[in-house]
Amino acid sequence: MSSPLAFTDAQLNELRLAAATVPPAQRSDLLKLIAGFLEFEGDFNDASFSRALNWALSALPAGQWSERGQRLSEVR
């Protein structure tokens, strides 16, 4: 079993800002990807957190999102 992550205030703020760009339905996936990356990397500092966050955001399905988290193609 993995250890709980202990984010700094700055990391939490960066995560909050990034999560706001992701549809609510995919936010748990974002967190799981970040946790998996950090567990795999085995090192947890600001640099590894930034790499994990950037990688997780790029791993999520791309698309244009509405304010409600729907793909714009689904809104029409």
Secondary structure by P-SEA (a helix, b strand, c coil): cccbbbbcaaaaaaaaaaaaaccccaaaaaaaaaaaaaaaaccccaaaaaaaaaaaaaaccccccccccccccccc
